[in-house]
Amino acid sequence: MFPLQQLLTLVACIVTLSSAAAAEVIGTVSVEYQGLFRVDTSVQSYPISVALFPGEGQRPLSRASNVKQIEIAENRMRPAFLTIQTGDRVKFVNHDPVFHQLFSLSPSEPMSAQLAKNGSRGDTTVTVQLDQPGTTHVFCRIHNKSYARIDVVETPYLQTVQAGEQFHFTGLRSGRWRLRLASPGAETQWADVMALTAPPAGRFTLVSRGGGTGSARLAGQSAVEKLYQQ
């Protein structure tokens, strides 16, 4: 049996280690429009990506690569916005009875693939691995409304929420961390946060400047279509 002093020391170490990894980061994100024209409310319905990066001295969680899937139906990619960790793979699946020719404009992660018609003998899927941090924009050469944005980040701590919905990272080491908040309809924001035991919920705001409905031409277009035409 352990001597009493050694047993107490062991229990204290276990409690200390448990507390060190029991910190949390909690918060909500809203989208604020600051444009010249009347706000297009669809901007506020886009999903928001929340990525948590270890601060100085923190060690990130290690995990195997994941596979995310983007479905192509009715000439649209869904979801049209993903955030993944470096090394993850994305599988594109064509459900349309027409061909799709996918390509990206990102110099670090170029891609080009043709997907056969759904129900044909050709290959209706393609899987790509994204190893470089940054943003990859994926388009279809045939259908100008078919688009997806994939943000690649060097952290496994990822969540996707809607405006006003709470994100919650648990099992963290206490101390300083950094948040990356991004949405297709708003500007990407970085914020320093502290991981604590039972922390107060933080409140963050993303700013959108490009979702106005100031003209008839813009009123009928989504942010995706405007990006493609540029």
C-alpha positions in Angstrom: 0.0 0.0 0.0 1.0 3.6 -0.6 2.2 5.6 2.4 -0.4 8.3 3.3 1.8 11.2 2.2 2.5 9.6 -1.2 -1.2 8.9 -1.7 -2.2 12.5 -0.9 0.5 13.8 -3.3 -0.8 11.4 -6.1 -4.4 12.6 -5.5 -3.3 16.2 -5.6 -1.5 15.7 -8.9 -4.5 14.0 -10.4 -6.8 16.9 -9.3 -4.3 19.4 -10.7 -4.1 17.7 -14.1 -7.9 17.3 -14.2 -8.4 21.0 -13.4 -5.8 22.1 -16.0 -7.7 20.3 -18.7 -11.2 21.3 -17.5 -11.2 24.9 -18.8 -13.7 26.1 -21.3 -14.3 28.9 -23.9 -17.9 29.9 -24.5 -19.5 32.6 -26.5 -22.0 33.8 -29.1 -21.4 35.6 -32.4 -23.7 38.2 -34.1 -23.4 39.7 -37.6 -23.7 43.5 -37.9 -24.3 45.1 -41.3 -22.4 48.4 -41.9 -23.1 49.3 -45.6 -24.4 52.2 -47.6 -27.6 50.3 -48.7 -30.5 48.6 -47.0 -29.3 45.3 -45.4 -29.8 42.0 -47.2 -31.0 39.9 -44.3 -29.7 36.7 -46.0 -26.2 37.9 -44.9 -27.2 37.3 -41.3 -28.3 33.7 -42.0 -24.9 32.5 -43.3 -23.2 30.0 -41.0 -20.3 31.2 -38.8 -17.1 29.2 -38.4 -15.4 29.3 -35.0 -11.9 28.0 -34.8 -9.9 28.0 -31.6 -6.1 28.2 -31.7 -3.8 27.4 -28.8 -2.0 30.3 -27.3 1.7 30.4 -26.4 2.7 27.3 -24.4 -0.6 25.5 -25.2 -0.5 22.1 -26.9 -3.3 21.4 -29.4 -5.3 18.2 -29.5 -4.0 15.6 -32.0 -6.5 13.8 -34.2 -6.7 11.7 -37.3 -7.8 13.5 -40.6 -11.5 13.8 -41.2 -13.5 13.5 -44.4 -16.2 16.2 -45.0 -18.7 15.9 -47.8 -20.2 18.5 -50.2 -23.3 17.4 -52.1 -24.0 18.9 -55.5 -27.7 19.1 -56.3 -29.8 21.4 -58.5 -26.5 22.9 -59.6 -25.6 24.1 -56.1 -22.9 22.9 -53.6 -24.1 22.3 -50.1 -22.8 23.2 -47.7 -21.3 26.2 -49.5 -19.0 27.0 -46.6 -16.8 24.6 -44.7 -13.9 25.0 -42.3 -11.5 22.1 -41.9 -8.2 21.3 -40.4 -5.1 21.0 -42.5 -4.8 17.5 -43.9 -8.5 16.9 -43.9 -10.2 15.7 -47.1 -13.4 16.9 -48.8 -15.5 14.6 -50.9 -17.7 16.1 -53.7 -20.7 14.1 -54.6 -22.8 14.8 -57.8 -26.5 14.1 -57.4 -27.5 16.0 -60.6 -28.3 14.4 -64.0 -25.7 16.7 -65.6 -21.9 17.0 -65.6 -20.0 19.3 -63.3 -16.5 20.5 -64.0 -15.0 21.7 -60.7 -11.9 23.9 -60.3 -10.3 26.2 -57.7 -8.5 29.5 -58.1 -6.3 29.0 -55.0 -2.6 28.9 -56.0 -1.7 26.8 -53.0 -4.4 24.2 -53.5 -5.3 24.0 -57.2 -7.8 21.4 -58.3 -9.7 20.4 -61.4 -12.1 17.5 -61.7 -15.1 16.4 -63.9 -18.0 14.7 -62.2 -20.1 12.4 -64.3 -23.9 12.6 -64.4 -25.7 10.9 -61.5 -26.8 7.4 -62.6 -24.2 7.1 -65.3 -21.2 4.7 -65.4 -18.7 7.5 -64.8 -17.3 8.7 -61.6 -19.8 11.0 -59.8 -17.5 11.7 -56.8 -14.0 13.2 -56.3 -12.1 13.5 -53.0 -9.4 16.2 -52.4 -7.0 16.6 -49.5 -6.2 20.1 -48.4 -2.9 20.5 -46.7 -2.2 24.2 -46.9 -3.8 26.8 -44.5 -5.9 29.4 -46.3 -9.1 29.7 -48.2 -10.0 27.6 -51.3 -12.8 28.8 -53.6 -14.3 26.0 -55.6 -16.4 26.7 -58.7 -18.0 24.9 -61.6 -17.1 25.9 -65.1 -20.6 25.1 -66.4 -22.9 26.4 -63.7 -22.0 29.8 -62.3 -24.2 29.4 -59.2 -22.3 26.3 -58.1 -19.7 27.4 -55.6 -18.2 26.4 -52.2 -15.7 28.2 -49.9 -13.4 25.9 -47.9 -11.3 27.5 -45.1 -8.3 25.4 -44.0 -6.9 26.1 -40.6 -4.2 24.6 -38.4 -6.3 23.6 -35.4 -8.7 20.7 -34.6 -10.9 22.9 -32.4 -13.7 23.7 -34.9 -17.4 24.5 -34.6 -20.0 25.9 -36.9 -22.9 28.0 -35.5 -25.6 30.4 -36.7 -25.7 34.0 -35.6 -26.7 34.2 -32.0 -26.1 30.5 -31.4 -23.6 29.6 -28.7 -20.3 27.9 -29.4 -18.7 25.9 -26.6 -15.2 24.4 -26.4 -14.5 22.1 -23.4 -11.6 20.1 -22.0 -9.1 22.8 -22.6 -6.0 23.8 -20.6 -6.5 27.0 -18.8 -4.8 30.1 -20.2 -4.8 32.2 -23.3 -6.3 31.0 -26.6 -7.2 32.7 -29.8 -10.5 32.7 -31.7 -10.9 32.9 -35.5 -14.5 33.9 -36.5 -15.4 33.8 -40.2 -18.6 33.8 -42.3 -19.0 34.2 -46.1 -21.1 37.4 -45.6 -18.7 39.1 -43.2 -15.1 40.0 -42.4 -13.0 37.5 -40.7 -12.1 38.4 -37.1 -9.5 37.3 -34.6 -9.9 37.6 -30.8 -7.8 36.7 -27.8 -9.7 34.7 -25.1 -9.0 33.0 -21.8 -9.9 29.4 -21.2 -11.3 29.2 -17.6 -13.3 26.9 -15.4 -17.0 28.0 -15.7 -16.1 31.1 -17.7 -18.6 33.8 -18.6 -19.9 33.7 -22.2 -18.1 36.1 -24.5 -19.9 38.2 -27.1 -18.4 38.8 -30.5 -19.6 40.7 -33.6 -18.7 40.1 -37.2 -19.1 43.1 -39.6 -20.7 42.7 -43.0 -20.2 45.6 -45.5 -21.2 43.9 -48.8 -24.7 42.5 -48.3 -26.7 45.6 -49.2 -29.7 45.6 -51.5 -29.0 49.0 -53.0 -29.9 48.2 -56.6 -32.1 45.9 -58.6 -29.1 44.1 -60.0 -27.7 43.4 -56.5 -31.0 42.6 -54.9 -31.4 39.3 -56.6 -27.9 38.0 -56.2 -26.3 36.1 -53.3 -22.8 36.8 -52.1 -21.7 33.6 -53.8 -22.9 34.8 -57.3 -21.3 38.2 -56.8 -18.0 36.6 -55.9 -18.1 34.4 -59.0 -18.8 37.3 -61.4 -15.7 39.2 -60.0 
